[in-house]
Amino acid sequence: MKKGFVFVLVFIFMFSSIAFGLDINKSVEYLKKQDLDEWGILALYSFGSALKENSLAKIDSNVNTDYQAYVIGTLALGKDVSREVEIIKESQMSSGKFADFIDGTGEDLINAHVWGIVSLYAAGEDGYEKEKALKWLKKNQNEDGGFPVFVGDSNSDLDLTAMAIVAYRALGLSKDSEEIKSAFKYIEENLDKRESCESVAWNILARVSMGLEPDKKLYDKLLGYRLENGSFKHIKAMSKGNYIATWHGLLALSDYKNKVSIFDKLHNLNTTVKFKDLMESDYAYEEIMTLVNKKIVSGYSDGTFKPNNEVKRAEFAKFLIYGLGMQDEISSSTYEFKDLENHWANKIVALAVKKEFIKGVGDGKFAPEDKITGAGVAAMLVRAKGLEEEAKAIKGGDKWYEGYVEIARKNNLLYDNFAPDKNATRAQCAVSVFKLIK
C-alpha cells in the first residue's frame, strides 16, 4: 500500500494496522536511541523489537521497586529472574504489604506493594500471600476510589490508581468488582483536570488489563502528546519530548493495538503451564493462556492443548460455568437426561441447565458427546449474558439461531471465522469465553 493512500486513510480517521504502524514507527526509533532502562526495554519488547544485545546491570540497591522493575525488564529480555523473584517474595510483610525495602522494612509506599504484585504476576509466580496482599490493597484505597502515593494520604494519584487496577487484575479481581469500578470512576472524573501523557497512558494500560474495549478517544488523546520526531512530551504545553513520556506512550499504544496487556503477555510466557502444540504466534494463544491461568480450561496429560479439536457440548458447558466463576455452585446431579448417567460432566451440566444456559436435545437426552456448533456457542453465550429475550425478539429468517447469532455478534462475543453450522474448536471457544468474561 502506498504512503499517499495511508495518509488519506489517516486523514479521514480510518484506523488500520498500516496507519498504526506509521504512527508509532518514529517512536520506536526514538526510544532505541535512548539509554534504555527496564521500562524502555519493556516498551520496545511490546512491539516485538529485537533486544538480544541489551542487558540490565545487576541491582546495587535495597529499594524494592528497583528489584520489581528489574524483574519486569529482564523478563522482556528473556533472562532468568528467579533470584530477584525470591527477594521480592521474602519482602512481603505479615500485613500482606510488599515492603519498601528488600529487608522487609518500610510501610510508606503504595507503589512498592503494587509493583510487588505485578512483577510476581509477570514472572508467573503465585507462591506468596495473595489474599493478604489483596486485603492490604483494598484497605489502602481511598474513599474517592483512587490510591495515594503514600499510605494514609487522602490525596489520590491518577497514575498510581491505574497501576493499582493492574495489580487488582493480577490478583484476580474482575471489572465488575466495586474496587475496580470506583477506581475507574475516580480516573474518569479527574483525568481532564490533571491530564498528562503518563496519566492517559496508564488509563489505557489499566483498561486493557481489565479486558475493557480499547477507547479510541483515549488513543487520540495520547497521540496529542506525540511530536514529529516520534517522542512524547509530558504535558501538551511542552515543546520537547522526553524518554519517560515516550516509553509510557509506546507501552500504551502497544496494549491498544494488541488488545492484550503487556503484563498478561509476560505472565503467559512465564507461567509454568506450557503446551507443546501451542505457540505464542498461534491463533488465540493469549486467550487460551489467560483461561488456562485462571483454571477455566486445561490441557491434556500428554502436554498438549489440542486447540483445533472440536468441542463437545458437555465440554463447552464446563468452559462456561468455570468462565463465569460458578464452579462453587456445582453440587447436585441431574437425572433429567438418561445419557448423563455416570458422565463426568453430570453436575456441571445440571448447573448449566438450571441457569438456562443450555437445554437438552429432546427424548430425555442431552447429547453430551455431540460436537457443539457455532450456533450452539452463540446461543449459550447470549443466554449467559442475559440477552435471550433480545435474541428471541428478532424476527425473520428460517434458522432458529439467527437472533442468537445477531445478538452475539452485536455484543462482540463471536470468534474469528465464525460459522453457525460448523463445529467450534477449542481455540475458537476459548476466544468467545474470553470475550464473555473480560
Buried (B, 14 or more C-beta within 10 A) or exposed (E): EEEEEBEEBBEEEEEEEEBBEBBBEBBBEBBEEBEBBBBBBBBBBBBEBEBEEBEBEEBEEBBBBBBBBBBBBBBBBEEEBEEBBEBBBEBBBEBBBBBBBBEBEBBEBBBBBBBBBBBBBBBBBEEBBBEBBBBBBBEBBBEBBBBBBEBEBEEBBBBBBBBBBBBBBBBEBEBEBEBBEBBBEBBEEBBEEEBBBBBBBBBBBBBBBBBBEBBEEBBEBBBEBBBEEBBBBBEEEBEEBBBBBBBBBBBBBBBBBBEBBBBBBBBBBBBEBEBEBBEEEBBBBBBBBBBBBBEBBEBEEEEEBBBEBBBBBBBBBBBBBBBBEBBEEBEEEBEEBEBBEEBEBBBBBBBBBEBEBBEBEEEEBBBBEBBBBBBBBBBBBBBBBEBBEBBEEEEEEEEEBBBBBBBBEEBEBBBEEBEBEBBBBBBBBBBBBBBBBB
